[in-house]
């Protein structure tokens, strides 16, 4: 296994699975966020999903069937004719969201870890990486060898995935149009299982 070293949007990997949608949906968010100043602060335990889709019958059905009916759904913002922002209330995951902000993924509740692991499955590159992030104790030696650094340094940090970039995890209305299906560069939430 090789160490994944590029930055990726952490909320999309660690928080999106908590919506418990199945992989392979026709529509997935191009990006996700945990804050939108000044509407939602980091302490509000909100999860924001940005979808890019033309408003048509398929998307309207998807939206009504899965998003608006979701028990954690709170609010919808129509940003323009193809950018849609959905707000979910993550109060039930508040402790996990706090751990997430600190980059302490291994401290997530066991149920939360299981939801995330089930979402990504148990085979493939992404699944292997997610498992190392949620259960770093089992992989410290492997990361030490792969990175060619002292095991003490790995143990001191404990976590094997870097902290989320809280600026990138904040939705910005001035820049949302940069998110397009053809321009996104993050871990896929479709049924593919590659990085």
N, C-alpha and C positions, 0 to 999 in steps of 0.2 A: 504494500500500500504506500502511495506517495502522499506527502503532506500537501494539502490544498492551500496555496499562499495568496491567491487573489482576494481582494475585498468583495464581499457579497452582502446584499441587504439582509441583515440578520432577522428582522421581523418577518420577512417572507419565509424564512426557513424555520424559525422557532415559534412564531405566533400564528401564522396562517393555518398550519395544520390543526390548531385548536378549534377552528370553525367546523372541523370534522366533515368537510366535503371530500368526496372521493377524488382520486387523481384521474386525469383524463377528461375533465369537463370541457365542454366546447369553449367556455369563456373562463379565463383565469386573470387575476389582476396582473397588470404589467409591473406594478410596484405596490409596496405597502409602507405604512408609517405608523408611528405611535404618538405623534404630536402634530398640532396645526395651530401655531401661534396667530392670534391670541385666543382662538376658539377653544382649543383643547390643549391643556398643558400635559407635561410628561406624567404628572401625578394623577391624572384623571382616569388612567387605565382604559384608554380607548385604543381601538385598532382600526386603522383606516386602510381601505383597499381602493386603489385606483384602477378602474377598468377603462380600456380604450376599445370602443365598439360603436359601430353605426347603430342608430336606433331603428330596429326592424322587429318583425314579429318574433324571430328566434330569440333575440336578446331580451325583448320585453317579457317573453315567457320565462326565460332563464331567471331574469331579475325577480319576477313575481313568485316563481316557484321555489327558488333557492335563497335569494338575498333578502327580499322583503319579509318572507315568512320565517327567517332564521330567528330563533329565540334570543340571540344576542344583538340582532339588528336594532339600531337606534335612529339613524338619520341618513338621508340621501341628499347629495348636492349634485345638481346638474351643472357641470362646469361649462360645457358647450355641447354641440351636437354629437360629439364622439368621446368626450372625457367625462367619466362618471365616478363620483367618490361616495363610498359607502362607509358609514361609521358603525362599529360594533362595540358594545359595552363589555369590557373584559374585567369587570369588578370581581367576578368569580375566580379570575386568575390573577388577582392583584399581587399576591406574593410572588408569583412566577414572573410577572411583568417587572417587579422591582429587581428580582435576580437578573432578569434579562438586561435591564438598563446597566447593571454593574458588570455584565459579561460573565455572570456566575451560572452558566447553563447547567452545570452538574448539580446545582442546588434546587433545580426544579422539583416539584412534587412528583412522586413516582407515577401517579396517574397521568400527569402532564407529559412526562417522558414517554410513557407508553403510547399516548395518542400521537406524539410526534414520530416515534419509531414505527408505529403501524402505518402512518401516512406514507412514509418513505419506503416501507417494506424492509426485507432483510437481505436483499441481493442487490448488487450493483455498487458503483463508486459512491454515489451520494449516500446511500444507506450506510456504507462503511464509515464515511466521514461523520455523519450524524451520530452514529453510535460512539465514536471516539469523543465527540464533543459533550455528549450527555453522560458518559461513563469514562472520564479521563484516567482514573486510577489504573485501569486495565491496559492503558496504552502509553504511559509515561516513558517507559524504556524504549519502545518502538519509535516514538517521536524524538527522543534524545539521540538515537542512532541515526534516524533519517535526517535530522537537522544538524547532526554532528556537533552537538552542544552537551555540556555536562548534564547529567541526570539531575543534579542538585538545582540547576537553573529551571528545569522543567517542573520539578517538584515545588519549587518556591512559587512559581506562577500558578500551578495546579491545573488551571483551565487550558484546554488545547485549541480553543478558538478565541480570536481576539474580541474585544468589546465592540458593541455596535457603535458606529459613528452617529452620534445623536443629532448632528446637523443633517446628515443624509436621511435620518429616520424622522425628520420633521418635514411635513408637507408644506410646500411653498407655492402659493397661487401665482406667483410671477413666473414660475418655471415649469408648471405642470405640462405644458404643451410639448416639452422636450421628450416626454414619455410617449413612445409610440411602439407598436408591436414590432416594427422592424428595427428599432434602436435599443431595445432592452438588452442588458447584458447581466443576467443574474441566473441563479439556479432555477431550472424550469420546474413548474408546478403541474405540468402535463404528465401524461403517462410515461414519458421518456425517463430514463434513469441514468443520465450521464451528466458530467460537468463539462 
